Amino acid sequence: MSRVDLHVHTTASDGKFTPAEIVCKAREAGLLYIGICDHDSIDGVAKAQEAVLKNPGLTVIEGVEINTDVPAGELHILGYYYDPDNLELIQTLERLRNCRIERAQKMINKLRKMGLKIDFLRVEELAGEGAIGRPHIAQAMLEKGYINSFREAFTKYITRGGPAYVERDKITPIEAIQLILRAGGIPVLAHPLAFENFEAIIADLKLGGLAGMEVYYNNYDPEQIKKLLQIAEQYDLIPTGGSDFHGLDAMNESPLGTVEVPLESVERLIELNRQRS
């Protein structure tokens, strides 16, 4: 059983469970370390850490997942152990979240023209205090009965290139890496196998300051993990990983803590953070 899950989402972005609920679930799963990595938001981290204080034994690592833009699509950069009071980080994430609101409104308008009448206010309710994302639109579509499954919203309508897809303002991967570094954090590439030419991408990102890469991830098989470990060693990257748990689609996502991530991954992050402090 894994003791580590470094990629977890909460209601601060597009997760189903609050930070406090995630802490409870992490304890139930026997985890020792979790990384709260909400999209373009760090608001859930302090709440999760506060929940831990009431019942020690679990460590919540500061994390964030920043969506960035490359010609082939979106590339996600994770950041760990940043300064949560860094003004540049706070302001940049706020700008990215505001762009998410504008994007959601445009996507909903496209869906309405297709006869799928989604209420933006309902999408806001589903997002709560978190950053609005496509999963919230998918939830609203599911509630209305326009789709039969959560995944169908993406495959038919709101995936990149889909009829209701809308681009939004994003920063480049290098900009995200540099932002995390300036905030004192450790930048890590999320789910690299999402791109066919990921090795060339990794080479460029390493030059820009990338320090780690997800090797252990939802549905990665032993051969894929072996290959990623070799690449991580080649580029001197810390191999990290996690479930990418959202709690929204039990049919297609790994439950919290079910991706085997070695304790060594956290130990290397902790040591690098100590060296940079």
N, C-alpha and C positions, 0 to 999 in steps of 0.2 A: 504494500500500500504506500502510495506517495505521501510524503510529509510536506511537500512543497507545491504551490500553485501560484505562479508569478504573473498570471494573466486572468484577472477577474473583473467583471463589470458590475456596477450597481445602478440604482435609480438616479445617480448623479449624471448618467448618460442614458444608455439604452438597455440597462439591465432591469430585470423584474423585481429584484429584492433590494431593500434598503441596505446601507452599509452595516447597520447593526444586525440585520437578518443574515447578511453574508458572514459576519463574524460567528454567529451561532451555527450556521451550516458548516463553516470551516472547522469549528470545534467538533461537531458531530462526525465529520469526515476524518478526524484525527490529524489535521494539518498543524504544522508548527510555524510555517511562514506562508503568507499570501501577499501578492502584489495587487493593489487596487489600481486598475489601469483603465479608467473611464475615457471615452472619446473626448478629446479637447476640453477636459475638465479635471480639476484636482479637488473638487468640492467634497467628494465622498471619503477622501483619505482621513481627514481629521475626525470625522464622525465614526469611522471604523476604529481608529486608534483610541478614541474616547470609549467606545464600547469594550475594547480589550482591557482598558484600565480597571474596569469593574470586575474583571475575572481574568487575571494574567495567565500566561501559558502559550499564547499565540502572538506572533509578531506580524504587524501590518507594515509592509514596506511601501513608502511613497512611490506611486507610479502614475503614469499617464500614457495614453495612446493618442498620438497626433497623426491625423490623416493628412497625407501629402500627395502631391501630384507628380506623375511621371508620364511620358508619352503613351506607355502601354496601359495606363489606368491609375488606380490609387495604390500608394505604398504607405504602410503604417510604421511609424517609428515610436517605440516605447522609450520612456525615460524613467529611471529609478534614482532614488536618493537625491533628488533635487532639493533646493531651498524653497519651501512652500510660500515664503514671503517675497520671493523674487518678483519685483514689479513688472519687469519685461515679460516674464512667463505669464503672470496673471493677466496682463493687458492683451497679450497675443491670443491667449486661449479665449478670452472674452470676445475678441473680434471674430474668431473662428466660430464661436457659438452663435453670434448674431447672424453670421452668414448662413448658418444652418436653418435659422428661422425663415429667412428670405427664400432659401432653396425649397423648404417644405411647402411654403405657400404656392410657389410656382408649380411644384409637382402635383399638389392638390388641384390646382386649376387645370392642369393637363388631364388629370383623372376625371374631373367633372365634364370636360369636353368629350370624354369617351363614355359618358353616361354613368360613371362611378361617383356618386355624390358623397364625398368625404368632407366632414366638417372640421375645419382647422382648429376650432375651439376644443373638439374632442381629442385631436392629436396633441394639443397643448396639455390637456388633462392627463393623457397617458404619459407624457413626458414628465409631468409634475415639475419639480425644481431642477430637473436634469436637462442636459443638452438634447435638443430635438434631433432625432435621427430617422433614417428610413424604417427601422423596425417599428417605430411608433405609427407610421403611416400604414405599415403592413398589419399591425394590430387593429387599427381602425377599419381597414378593409375586411379583415376577418370577422369583426363584430357585425358588419353590415351584410355579411354573407356573399360578398363579391368574389371571394376566393374560398377554396376548401382547405388550404393549408397555409401556414406562415411562409413557407418556401415559395409557394405559387406566386405570391405578391412580387417577389424578386424576379423569378424566371419569366413571368409574363409581362410585368409592368415597370418595375423600378430598378432593375439592374442596369449597369452601365450600358448604354445603347438601346435600352428599352423605350417603349413609346411614351412613358411618363417620367423618364429620367431627366434630371436637370443637373448640370455641372454647378459647382459652387466655388467660391474663392478658397484657394488652398495655398499653402506654402510648399516649397520644394523639400525633398528629403534632407538635403545638406543644410537648408535653413533651419529645419526642425532639429537636426543634430547639433548645430551650433547654438541654438536657443537653449537646448537642454544642458549643453556644456557650460554656457554662461551662467546658467542657474545652479551650477555645481553638481549636475546630475550625470548619470551614466546612460548614454544612448544605445539602444538595442533594436535590431531589425525584427519586426514581427512577421510571423508565418511566411518565410521566404519562398516556399514552393508555390505561392500564388502566381509567380512570374516564371516564364520559361527561361529567360535569360538572367536569372537571379545571380549567377556567379559574376557576370560583368557588372551588375548593379552593386554587389557586395564590394568588389574591388574599388569602385568609385567612392562608395560610402566610407570605406575604411580610411581612405585618404582624407575624407572630410571629418574624421573623428569618431566613427562608429566603434563601439567597444564590445558589443555582444550581438548574438543572433539567436532567435528561437530555433532550437533543434528538436525539442520534445513538444509536440503539439497535437491537437485534436486529429485523430485518424492517420497520423504519420506512421508508416509501417517500419519494421526494423531496418530494411535496406535503405529507405529514405533517411532514417536517423543516422545510420552509419555514414552515408555520403555527406550529410550535413555536418557531422562531427569532424570528418576529414577536412572539410572546407573551413570550419571554425578554427581548427588547429593551424591550417595553412595561413590564415589571415590573423592569427592570434586574437580570436574573438572568444568571449566567454559564452559557452553554450547554455542558454536558458530555456524556459518553456512553461507551458501551462495549458489549461483547458479552454481559455477564451470563453469562460462561462458567462452566459447572459440570463439563463433561466427561462427563455422564451420559446424554445423549440426543442422539446425533449427528443424528438425523432432524429434530429440531425446534429445536436451538439453534445459534447462530452460533459457528464456531470462534474460538479466541482471536485477537484482533487483526484480525478481518475486518470489523468495523464501522468505517467511516471517521470518525475523530474528529480534528478539526483540532488542530495543535500549539498553536494559540492558546488552546484550552480550558485546557490545563495552564498555559500562561504566565499566564493571568488568575487561576487558582487560586494560583499561586506568588506573584504580585504582591499579591493580597488577603491571603495569609498573611503576607507581609513587612510589609504595612501594619499588621496587627493585632499583630505581634510587638513 
